Amino acid sequence: MSRSRWPTWPRRRTCTRTTRCRCSGRTSGTTILEYLTRCRVAEAQRLLATTSMTTSEIAHAAGFGSQSSFYAHFARACGGPPGEYRARSR
């Protein structure tokens, strides 16, 4: 998922980044980081199901900082590792 498709969060000069994150969690029930992680996992799911990219390539394309971070977030969200998801989705 390209970063340009992610929503842009309003920025006011009187509101710090920490305050924006805290307010976002109160109003939406999720933090910005949780939202971004869900978007990244969804993009990884799409790539696993529709491409032959390696998991390392998918981790990078979906915006994860490392392959280990990708595996951990993916397994937590989907109940198993990316390879199993790919096998089930084909």
JOKAQUI-V165697 format. One record per residue. RES is the residue in one small letter. SS is DSSP state (H for helix, E for strand, L for the rest). OMEGA is omega in whole degrees, 0 to 359 (999 if undefined). D_CENTER is the distance of its C-alpha to the mean C-alpha in whole Angstrom. Layout:
RES/SS/OMEGA/D_CENTER ; RES/SS/OMEGA/D_CENTER
This chain:
m/L/181/9 ; s/L/182/11 ; r/H/182/11 ; s/H/179/14 ; r/H/179/13 ; w/L/181/10 ; p/L/175/13 ; t/L/183/15 ; w/L/181/16 ; p/L/178/20 ; r/L/175/22 ; r/L/182/25 ; r/L/182/27 ; t/L/185/28 ; c/L/181/25 ; t/L/178/23 ; r/H/179/19 ; t/H/179/20 ; t/H/178/22 ; r/H/180/19 ; c/H/180/16 ; r/H/180/19 ; c/H/179/20 ; s/H/180/17 ; g/H/180/16 ; r/H/185/20 ; t/H/184/20 ; s/H/182/17 ; g/L/179/17 ; t/L/178/13 ; t/L/178/12 ; i/H/180/10 ; l/H/177/8 ; e/H/178/8 ; y/H/180/7 ; l/H/178/5 ; t/H/177/3 ; r/H/178/4 ; c/H/180/4 ; r/H/179/2 ; v/H/179/4 ; a/H/178/7 ; e/H/178/7 ; a/H/177/8 ; q/H/180/10 ; r/H/181/12 ; l/H/178/13 ; l/H/184/14 ; a/H/189/16 ; t/H/182/17 ; t/L/174/18 ; s/L/178/20 ; m/L/175/17 ; t/L/179/17 ; t/H/177/14 ; s/H/178/15 ; e/H/180/15 ; i/H/178/11 ; a/H/180/10 ; h/H/182/11 ; a/H/181/11 ; a/H/175/7 ; g/L/177/7 ; f/L/183/7 ; g/L/180/11 ; s/L/179/12 ; q/H/180/13 ; s/H/176/14 ; s/H/178/11 ; f/H/181/9 ; y/H/182/12 ; a/H/181/12 ; h/H/181/8 ; f/H/180/9 ; a/H/179/12 ; r/H/183/12 ; a/H/189/10 ; c/H/177/12 ; g/L/179/15 ; g/L/183/16 ; p/L/182/15 ; p/H/181/14 ; g/H/177/17 ; e/H/178/18 ; y/H/181/16 ; r/H/181/17 ; a/H/179/21 ; r/H/187/20 ; s/H/181/19 ; r/L/999/22
